[in-house]
Amino acid sequence: MGRPKGAGGNIVLGLRIVQLRRCKGLSQKQLGDAVGVSYQQIQKYEQGINRIASDRLKGIAAALGEKRRGKRTRLKG
């Protein structure tokens, strides 16, 4: 069956979240608690399994200390 078309962006974003979370020294549970989701949901975001809604992405970015630039939330390095 495979991944749906366009899932590559989810995977790239998920990997970026992993990288930033680890740099901040946060566990998946700590990030999930900060955002208001379970650690299992954070796992799914990081693996690119589930798409991240824009409001949820803003929460993740805020929890990771990233700033919003323009109309888009950017998870920068």
C-alpha positions as CSV (number, residue, x, y, z in Angstrom):
1,M,0.0,0.0,0.0
2,G,2.8,2.5,0.9
3,R,2.5,6.1,2.0
4,P,0.1,8.5,0.4
5,K,1.3,10.9,-2.2
6,G,2.8,14.0,-0.6
7,A,3.8,12.2,2.6
8,G,7.4,13.1,2.0
9,G,6.9,16.5,3.5
10,N,5.4,15.0,6.6
11,I,8.6,12.8,7.0
12,V,10.9,15.7,6.5
13,L,9.0,17.8,9.0
14,G,8.9,14.9,11.4
15,L,12.7,14.5,11.3
16,R,13.1,18.2,11.9
17,I,10.9,17.9,15.0
18,V,13.0,15.0,16.3
19,Q,16.2,16.9,15.8
20,L,14.9,20.0,17.6
21,R,13.3,18.0,20.4
22,R,16.6,16.2,21.0
23,C,18.6,19.5,20.9
24,K,16.3,20.9,23.6
25,G,16.7,17.7,25.7
26,L,13.0,16.9,25.6
27,S,11.4,13.4,25.6
28,Q,8.4,12.7,23.4
29,K,6.3,12.7,26.6
30,Q,7.6,16.1,27.6
31,L,6.9,17.6,24.2
32,G,3.5,15.9,24.1
33,D,2.6,17.3,27.5
34,A,3.7,20.8,26.4
35,V,1.5,20.6,23.3
36,G,-1.4,18.8,24.8
37,V,-1.1,15.4,23.0
38,S,0.1,12.0,23.9
39,Y,3.7,10.8,23.4
40,Q,2.2,8.3,20.9
41,Q,0.9,11.2,18.8
42,I,4.3,12.9,18.9
43,Q,5.8,9.6,17.6
44,K,3.4,9.6,14.7
45,Y,4.2,13.2,13.8
46,E,8.0,12.4,14.0
47,Q,7.6,9.3,11.8
48,G,5.5,11.2,9.2
49,I,2.6,8.9,9.8
50,N,0.1,11.7,10.8
51,R,-0.1,15.1,9.2
52,I,0.3,18.0,11.6
53,A,-2.5,20.6,11.6
54,S,-1.3,24.2,11.4
55,D,-2.5,25.1,14.9
56,R,-0.7,22.0,16.3
57,L,2.5,22.9,14.4
58,K,2.4,26.3,16.0
59,G,2.2,24.7,19.4
60,I,5.1,22.3,18.7
61,A,7.2,25.2,17.4
62,A,6.4,27.3,20.5
63,A,7.3,24.3,22.8
64,L,10.6,23.9,20.9
65,G,11.3,27.6,21.2
66,E,11.0,28.4,17.5
67,K,9.6,31.6,16.2
68,R,6.9,32.3,13.7
69,R,8.0,34.0,10.6
70,G,5.4,35.7,8.4
71,K,2.3,33.6,7.8
72,R,4.1,30.3,8.3
73,T,5.6,28.6,11.3
74,R,9.2,27.7,10.6
75,L,11.1,25.0,12.4
76,K,14.6,26.4,11.8
77,G,18.0,25.0,12.6
